Amino acid sequence: MTDSGRQAILLAARRAFARHPYAAVTLRGIAADAGVSASLIVKHFGGKESLFDEVADFTGAATALLDAPNEELGRCAVRALVQYRRENNADLLLRVVFAVGSGDERAMLRERFRKQVVHQVAARLTGKDTAMRAELFVAQLIGLGATLAIDREGQVATADVERIADLYAPALQSLVTPRG
């Protein structure tokens, strides 16, 4: 399977699991949305549970966003988020926003997000209020992701990545290395 086929399946699965309860999601529905056969999904992901596990995994997002020393973490996270959006027409974090409803699968998605992203940020921070600063750091990234997703033609969506980092990263960095 090509990388684009895999990405199409994952994108369709993210949409399906975000919009519908787990029990209502079918591999046929995901396959139709992705433009592939349900048997191809089974071949490469094993089944609905394995596909959900893949969709609910944020370790790759955390790795991409946190791939820098703390002194450069805000800038690295902004650049990674914007570049990923532009290269994949998807967001690293935004899918957790759609997990606000009830249901075990949504609760599991939120908990994995907390463990794999928020707690990873908190573990890097020192000083006071590390848990709150980590949540705010991630919240600002989700906000940037939402902006990029909503207005795909706007100034933020079309600006140079480095310019976005110049303007946005200092606020994030202030949460990593607060004054006083």
TORLOVEX-723257 format. One record per residue (C-alpha): residue in one letter; z, x, y. Coordinates in nm, 4 decimals. Each point is the difference from the previous one (the first is absolute). Layout:
<pts>
   type         up       east      north
      A          Z          X          Y
...
</pts>
This chain:
<pts>
   type         up       east      north
      M     0.0000     0.0000     0.0000
      T    -0.0846     0.1281     0.3426
      D     0.2715     0.0574     0.2562
      S    -0.1480    -0.2816     0.2100
      G     0.0247    -0.2366    -0.3007
      R     0.3622     0.0980    -0.0523
      Q     0.0741    -0.0499     0.3705
      A    -0.1737    -0.3409    -0.0035
      I     0.2166    -0.1097    -0.2935
      L     0.3188     0.1235     0.1657
      L    -0.0891    -0.1666     0.3294
      A    -0.0756    -0.3301    -0.1751
      A     0.3220     0.0264    -0.2002
      R     0.2032     0.0710     0.3148
      R    -0.1469    -0.3081     0.1647
      A     0.0618    -0.2157    -0.3056
      F     0.3601     0.1094    -0.0536
      A     0.0757    -0.0327     0.3724
      R    -0.1390    -0.3530     0.0262
      H     0.1039    -0.1547    -0.3292
      P     0.2973     0.0011    -0.2352
      Y    -0.0379     0.2462    -0.2863
      A    -0.0452    -0.2783    -0.2562
      A    -0.2929    -0.1461     0.1972
      V    -0.1909     0.3281     0.0207
      T    -0.2678     0.0514    -0.2652
      L    -0.2038     0.3026    -0.0925
      R    -0.3117    -0.2172     0.0204
      G     0.0824    -0.0902     0.3588
      I     0.0631     0.3628     0.0928
      A    -0.3194     0.1035    -0.1769
      A    -0.2059    -0.2612     0.1848
      D     0.1429     0.1140     0.3336
      A    -0.0667     0.3654    -0.0863
      G    -0.3483    -0.0647    -0.1356
      V     0.0780     0.1376    -0.3468
      S     0.0720    -0.1435    -0.3424
      A     0.3504    -0.0848    -0.1181
      S    -0.0594     0.2218    -0.3041
      L    -0.0576     0.2967     0.2327
      I     0.3403    -0.0612     0.1571
      V     0.1610    -0.0120    -0.3445
      K    -0.1829     0.3162    -0.1034
      H     0.1210     0.1991     0.3007
      F     0.3352    -0.1587     0.0828
      G     0.1113    -0.1503    -0.3297
      G     0.0826    -0.3496     0.1216
      K     0.1570    -0.2039     0.2754
      E     0.3474     0.1576    -0.0271
      S    -0.1386     0.3536     0.0146
      L    -0.2256    -0.0942     0.2895
      F     0.2965    -0.1482     0.1872
      D     0.1963     0.3192    -0.0642
      E    -0.2851     0.1972     0.1546
      V    -0.0174    -0.2328     0.3014
      A     0.3772     0.0181     0.0477
      D     0.0037     0.3806    -0.0074
      F     0.0483     0.1617     0.3411
      T     0.0522     0.3590    -0.1151
      G    -0.3505     0.1028     0.1069
      A     0.0575    -0.1536     0.3414
      A     0.3292     0.1821     0.0402
      T    -0.1577     0.3274    -0.1058
      A    -0.2834    -0.0357     0.2504
      L     0.2252    -0.1055     0.2861
      L     0.2745     0.2545    -0.0562
      D    -0.2111     0.3072    -0.0726
      A     0.1370     0.2137     0.2828
      P     0.3180     0.1732     0.1066
      N     0.2390    -0.2170     0.1996
      E    -0.1053     0.1669     0.3261
      E    -0.3509    -0.1457    -0.0450
      L     0.0800    -0.3132    -0.1984
      G    -0.0799    -0.2589     0.2688
      R    -0.3420     0.1480     0.0717
      C    -0.0814     0.0475    -0.3700
      A     0.0921    -0.3601    -0.0806
      V    -0.2124    -0.1424     0.2823
      R    -0.3004     0.2130    -0.0916
      A     0.0305    -0.0831    -0.3708
      L     0.0273    -0.3734     0.0683
      V    -0.2978    -0.0123     0.2363
      Q    -0.2191     0.2248    -0.2140
      Y     0.0790    -0.1971    -0.3159
      R    -0.0913    -0.3260     0.1765
      R    -0.3296     0.1443     0.1181
      E    -0.0936     0.1572    -0.3318
      N     0.1088    -0.2868    -0.2262
      N    -0.0115    -0.3093     0.2206
      A     0.3540    -0.0662    -0.1189
      D     0.3534     0.0806     0.1071
      L     0.2602     0.2124    -0.1742
      L     0.2967    -0.2268     0.0784
      L    -0.1111    -0.3353     0.1315
      R    -0.0067    -0.1737    -0.3377
      V     0.3799    -0.0122     0.0013
      V    -0.0145    -0.2404     0.2952
      F    -0.1652    -0.2573    -0.2243
      A     0.2871     0.0252    -0.2470
      V     0.2370    -0.1923     0.2257
      G    -0.0125    -0.3166    -0.2089
      S     0.2223    -0.0865    -0.2901
      G    -0.0558     0.0927    -0.3605
      D     0.1048     0.2820    -0.2247
      E    -0.3246     0.1922     0.0423
      R     0.0295    -0.0027     0.3791
      A     0.3633     0.1089    -0.0179
      M    -0.1048     0.2796    -0.2352
      L    -0.2758     0.1085     0.2394
      R     0.2452     0.0107     0.2916
      E     0.2563     0.1934    -0.2035
      R    -0.2575     0.2562    -0.1119
      F    -0.1106     0.0352     0.3604
      R     0.3574     0.0668     0.1099
      K     0.0557     0.2564    -0.2745
      Q    -0.3370     0.1721     0.0161
      V    -0.0534     0.0040     0.3770
      V     0.3041    -0.0880     0.2100
      H     0.2500     0.1900    -0.2144
      Q    -0.2343     0.3006    -0.0115
      V    -0.0081     0.0081     0.3793
      A     0.3789    -0.0415     0.0187
      A     0.0509     0.2859    -0.2447
      R    -0.1837     0.2309     0.2406
      L     0.2061    -0.0912     0.3036
      T     0.3256     0.1535     0.1134
      G     0.2667    -0.1124     0.2424
      K     0.1139    -0.3509     0.0835
      D    -0.1595    -0.3267    -0.1047
      T    -0.2483     0.1512    -0.2453
      A    -0.0572    -0.3286    -0.1835
      M    -0.0651    -0.1942     0.3210
      R    -0.2201     0.2739     0.1449
      A    -0.2021     0.0075    -0.3227
      E    -0.0515    -0.3776     0.0116
      L    -0.1112     0.0199     0.3636
      F    -0.2340     0.2924    -0.0770
      V    -0.1681    -0.2001    -0.2753
      A    -0.0029    -0.3173     0.2123
      Q    -0.1924     0.1827     0.2723
      L    -0.2541     0.1173    -0.2568
      I    -0.0385    -0.3559    -0.1294
      G    -0.0560    -0.1113     0.3585
      L    -0.2728     0.2575     0.0471
      G    -0.1566    -0.1061    -0.3298
      A     0.0066    -0.3641     0.1089
      T    -0.1650     0.0899     0.3311
      L    -0.2775     0.1840    -0.1811
      A    -0.0483    -0.2894    -0.2421
      I    -0.0051    -0.2737     0.2641
      D    -0.2294     0.1520     0.2616
      R    -0.2560     0.2113    -0.1816
      E    -0.2145     0.0378     0.3119
      G     0.2779     0.0626     0.2539
      Q     0.0979     0.3168     0.1771
      V     0.2561     0.1075    -0.2584
      A    -0.2377    -0.0638    -0.2889
      T    -0.2776     0.2044     0.1588
      A     0.1986     0.2737     0.1736
      D     0.0051     0.3592    -0.1140
      V     0.2700     0.0530    -0.2642
      E     0.1543     0.2845     0.1973
      R     0.0210    -0.2156     0.3132
      I     0.1785    -0.2741    -0.1924
      A     0.2386     0.2623    -0.1369
      D     0.0571     0.1392     0.3501
      L     0.1086    -0.3425     0.1237
      Y     0.1747    -0.1498    -0.3035
      A     0.1603     0.2904    -0.1835
      P     0.2649     0.0869     0.2615
      A     0.1719    -0.3352    -0.0540
      L     0.0052     0.0623    -0.3745
      Q     0.1105     0.3571     0.0434
      S     0.2926    -0.1136     0.2155
      L     0.1319    -0.1787    -0.3079
      V    -0.0371     0.3122    -0.2143
      T     0.1639     0.2369     0.2487
      P     0.2040    -0.2141     0.2397
      R     0.1503     0.1483     0.3142
      G     0.3745     0.0313     0.0238
</pts>
